[in-house]
Amino acid sequence: MSEKINPEKIERALNKLAKDLARDFGIEPPKVTVADSVDRCKEKCLDVFAGCYVSKNKEIVVCLIDERIDEYSVFLHELAHHIQYIFAEEDVYRAFPSQNEVHCERPHERDAKVFEKFFFPYAYKRWLKYVKGEKKDKS
């Protein structure tokens, strides 16, 4: 988002959207945490990334450490990892194989990128309403 919005508001909006999309996909919703500092991002993700999925907590972490980070896109990418984990019956090795490959060459990363791009328009209007504090769309 181009405008500066406080991290707590973004976190509330993303958690609301996570519950909606989990219901749409018929899965358990992940917890969403927004890390708004490099230290917090390192604490949650073990390094500095735009975001990460912490399978042991079923938690999506979105790191707002750079104004170029699009929190909605990062959220969708990490939601894909949550779905992969759930569909792999919560087996981290089945969900995220090939950990020794270059990050962008890992099959689960490529799939998450495709998911992010494909589903970007799916819930974008809901995301905008939630982050701006408007009421949920009835459609």
N, C-alpha and C positions, 0 to 999 in steps of 0.2 A: 504494500500500500504506500502511496506517496506521502500521505499526511502522517504526522507523528501521533500515534495512539498509545496510550499507556499499556504496559505489558499485562497488567491484571485484566484489563478489558479484553485484550486479544486472547488471553488464556480462557476467560469465561466464554467468549464467542466460539473458540475452537473446541472447547469441551461440549458445548451445546451442539455444534455441528457434528462432532464425533458421535454423540448419542443418536442424532438423526440418521447419519449414514450407517451406523451399526445396525440400526433398526431396518433401514432400507436393504442392507445386505444380509440380514438375519444372523448377525454375530454379536458377541459381547463387545461393548464399547471399550476402547482403550482410555486410559487417563492421559490428559494432555497437560504438559508443563511447559511454560515459557521461561527460558533462561535469558536474562537480559544483560548478562555480563560474561566476559571471557572466562572468568573463574568459575562461574556457575555452570557454564557450558562444559568446561573441562571436568567439573565434578560429576555432572550427569552423563556426559558422552565419552569421557576419558580422553578427549582431545577437543580441538576446536573444529567444529563442522557447522553447517547450516542447521542441522538437526540430526536426530538419531532415534532409533527404536530400541528400547530397553525391554527385551523379551521377559526377563524374570519378573518385572513389575507390570508388564503389558502397558508400557508407558511410551507415549510419543513425546519427544523433547524438541521444541522449536527454539533455536538460538537466535535471538535478535541482537546480534553483535555487530551488524553491518547494515547500513540503511538500504543496501542493494538486495537484501534478503527479502524474498516474497514469502511471508509466513503461510499463506494459503497453499502455495505450491509445495513448500517443504512439508506441511501437514499432510497433503495428499500422498506425497512420496512415502512418508513414514507410515501412513495408514495402510498403504500397500504392503509394507513389511508386517504390519499387525495382521492383516488378512492372510498373508503367506504363513505366518506362525500359527494362526488358528487352524488353517486348512491342513497344516502339517501335523496336526494333533499335538501342538505345543512341543514339538521336537525341534530344537534349535538347529540340529545338524541336518535335518531334512528340509527345514524351511530356508536355511541360509548356507548351502553347500559352497564349496570352492572359495573358502576364506583366504587361501593362499594366492589367488589370482589377483591381478590388478583390479582395483575397485570397480572401474567402469566395465570390466569384462566379466564380472560375476553375473550369472544368469538372473539371480534374484534382484540385482541392482538394475539390470536392463529392463526386467519386467516391471519394477517399481517406477521407472522413468516413463514407460509406456502408459502405465496406469495413471500416473500423475497428469500426463498430457491428455489422455483420452477422457478422464473424468473431470478435468478442469472446468468445463462449462456446466457439468451436471448439477453442482450445488453452489455455483458462484453467486447466484442471486441470494440464496439463503445466507451465505457467508457475509455478503455485504450488509444484509439486514441485521444480522447478529452483531457484527462488529460496529455498526453504527447505532445499535440499540433499538432498532425498530422491531415491531412485532413479527412473529413468524408468519410466513406466507402460507395461506391455506391450500394452495395448489399442490 
